Amino acid sequence: MTSDVVEMYHVLAAAGLTYLVGFERDVRRAGAGDRVFALIGTGAGVVGVLAAHGAPTALTGVLTGVGFIGAGLLFRQERPEFVRGLTTAAAILAAVAIGAAAGDGQVLIAGVGTGVTLLILEARYLPIFRWPVFRLLDARLWAARARHEELPRRSGGRRVHGNDADSDELGSSSRGSALPGGFGRSMTWCPDGAGRIMDVMRESRHLASIHLYPVKAMRAIDLGESRVEPWGLAGDRRWLVVDPTGRFVSQREEPGLARVVARYEGPGLAVTLSAPGRAPITVRAPRADAGAPLVPVSVWRSDLFAAAAGQAADDWLSGYLARPVRLVHLDDPLRRPVDQEYGAPGDTVSFADGYPLLLTNASSLDELGKWLADDGEEPVPMNRFRPSVVVAGTEPWEEDGWRRIRIGAVAFRVAKPCGRCVVTTTDQATGERGSQPLKMLGRKRQFGQDLVFGQNLIPDERGVIRVGDPVDILE
């Protein structure tokens, strides 16, 4: 065997090590199961080189791996799925090709072993790797079970408000969503209503879709990427409809708000409103420092001041709802703190119900849909739950066990479960109400007084998230 071929194999082994350590998981924060898989992969490469060529060449391969990790982490920020997939494919294919070309059985066996290890890690979410023997290796699943059992104690019997239980339909103008129903690249109910699930992308835990709500209670904008601010997605729920006393108005009492479309126009958070039977109106974002009057408003237990949008906007909304209302804008997103029982000093939120973002799980909706179908009921789409972000590639209800997560390069704290309300029973296209899924959640997902679906998030840092970003569980 030539020295060139040996060195090529060292580079190959380093690529496998790079995938295991640099791309798939930060081992320092990974669960026990991920550390086991990392050790298997690393051991397969290093032991194979030791068996064939001795310690000096094995050390050369490990040092080469350090360079691969450094380069890989740089690429990860921009194209994580592409780079990770390319690294995996190169490691699997080149392992076999180089070993066979060298004509050395030991190298071939070591290469195939490394490739198979990578394939196992990549395919951990296929059914065979959900067997109990594999679950025993993953400490996160045990943590999920423990947290699931303690949810009633954690909620303490208090009412748990959703992130924005008055929000709207997802998937009507999809940039980030490739499928109907607001599932993005993940899952969706087939349009024939038969209750089947199309599993489009479950090979790894990832961000399936992103949804922005410019005006609380109105229709969503589906995004391919979004900037994350301390108070939520950039531009999310910065506008609010209030009654003459300043109390917020939602789909709870005005389901017709689901039919109002709100879109940002140009810089400065100017918003254009449109609704059936009414001409669109564009409203510039008012600011107190530019002379706009501040008015007192209330969202649940929060009392704060917001900038009045003006008479034209008030008249437009009052005419649509056939009742007097006002439109206001949160010109300073630092005015409203998060509930300190679940947040930290300095955490703030926009006009969302209580927390900056709401996360839901496509697999959990799948499970809920099966429960409904088994009961003779129609499944419901994800838009009923008005998420900010939807994840896919997980087990149903796995999100119950998460404490801290990272989406792409942005870390989040999982503040608390989201208790659901009557808005989940509201058809987001027509405004009509039924009894599901709230009735089924009451049977299957009641913890204390709360009917739980989804988890509220608080960002730990600013950054950009994109559809397709990996979702890593930090705690």
Summary of the structure (lengths in Angstrom):
residues: 475
radius of gyration: 25.2
end to end distance: 46.2
largest distance: 84.5
contacts: 1692
relative contact order: 0.13
helix: 39%
strand: 23%
